[in-house]
Amino acid sequence: MNLVTVGTVRTSAGEASDEVWGGVESEILVVEPFARGLEGIEQWSHVIVVYWMHEADFNPERDLVRRPRGRDDMPEAGIFAQRARHRPNPIGLTAVRLIGRDGNVVRVRGLDAIDGTPVLDIKPYVPVYDRVDDSAVPAWMNRLMEGYF
């Protein structure tokens, strides 16, 4: 498997946090060989950013089953039943608001990635593909996400 970095995140968020990413504005600096691939992106209101959480550290004893954010009011859940950053493969995926584009720089809001994060892909958010109207989530996830965005 070969992955290629298509860009890098620039943001004031210098360290990972589990809260309040909704107002964070970031820039994605797309590397020159891929910059032309941004043509037409301005037509979209949202994009999905796929990135490599380069400072994540997966430890199976600590992270395979855990309480989300270490909170005592949360149930123990397996890593594949939550969105924690410490994963076997530290791949991040976030739908964000597209603020604008200037050449090879894409400005977004709500990206939960720290400064220097390698970006693997940028995809337009397409509701027919990306939204599920009848989805269900456990009640603890709703409590966990209060105030996140």
N, C-alpha and C positions, 0 to 999 in steps of 0.2 A: 504494500500500500504506500503510495506516495502522495503527500499533501503539499500544497504550495501556498505560501502566504501571499494573498492578493493585496493586503494593506495592513495598516497599523492604527490602533486607536490612540488618539490624543485627547486627554481629558484631565480635569483637575482632580479626579478621583485617583489617588496614588496608591491606595490599598483597598483590599476587598472588604466589603461590608454586606450585611444581610438585610439592610433596610434602606429606605428612601432613595431609590434610584429614579423614580418617576420624573423628577425635575432636572436630572443631570443631563447637560448637553455635552455632546462629544463630537469630535471630528474623526472621520476615517480617511486616512491618507492612502489612497490607492496607488500602488506602485506602477510606474510608467508602462510596462508591458501590458497592463490590464486597464489602464485609464480609459481607453476608447470604449470599453465594455460598459461604461456608465451612461453612454448616450441614451437619452429618453427616460432616464430614471426620475427626472423632475416631474413626470406625469403622475407619479404615484404619491399617495399621502403617507404610506407606511412601507417599510422594508423589513425583511428578516435578515438579521446578521448572524452568521455562523462564525464562531471564533474559538481559539485555543486558549484555555485558561492556564496560561504558562506558569503561574505561581501556585497553582493548586497542588496538593500533596495527598494522594490517596493512600490510606493505611487501612487494609481490610479489617483489622481488629477494632479500629476506631470508627470507620466510616461505612462499612458494609450494612450494618443495622444501627440506627441511631435515632435520637429524638431530633426533629428538625430544629435548627438553630440552637440546639442544646437546651431547649426550653422544657421545664418539668411539666408544663401543662399540655405538652404534645405527646402523642403516642410514639412508641418505637416503630420505625418504618424502614424497610430496606432501601438502599440507595436508588433502586429503579422505581420506587414509589414516591420519590421526592425530587426536588430540583437543586439539591445541594451541589456546591462547586467541587468538592473533593470526590472525584469519580474515577473509575478504572481508566477511562479515556476522558480527559478534561475538556470535552467539547461543550461550548456554550451556544445557545440558540435563543435569540430574543427578537420579538417583533417590536419595532420602534417607530416613532413618528419621524418622517423625513422632513427636515427643516429646509434644506436646500443643498445646492451643489455649486461649487466653483472650481472648474477644471477637474483635477483629480481628487478634490476634497469633498467629502459628503458629510453634511452636518445632520446629526440626529438627536432626538431626545428620548431618554428612558433606557439607554443601553447600560446594562449592569456589567460593564467590563472596565478594568483599570487601565491607567496610562501604560502604553507600550504593548498592549494585548495584540497578538497576531490575529488578523482577520482571514478566515478561510474562504468565505463566500458572502455575497450580498444578493438577496433574492427579493423581488417585489412581493408584497403581501397581497394575495389574491383570495378574497373571501370564499369563493367557491371551492378552493383547495384547502385553505388554511383555517377556516372557521367551522366549528362543529356546533350547531344550534342546540342539540339535545344532550350535551355533555354533562357528566356528573363528576363532582369532586367531593372528597370527604369533608365533613364540617370543620375538621381541624385545619385544613388548608385555607379555608375562608378566614378563620381566625388568624392564622399565620400571616396572611397577606394584608391584613388591615393596616392601612397607612403606608404600604410599600410603594405604591404608585400614587 
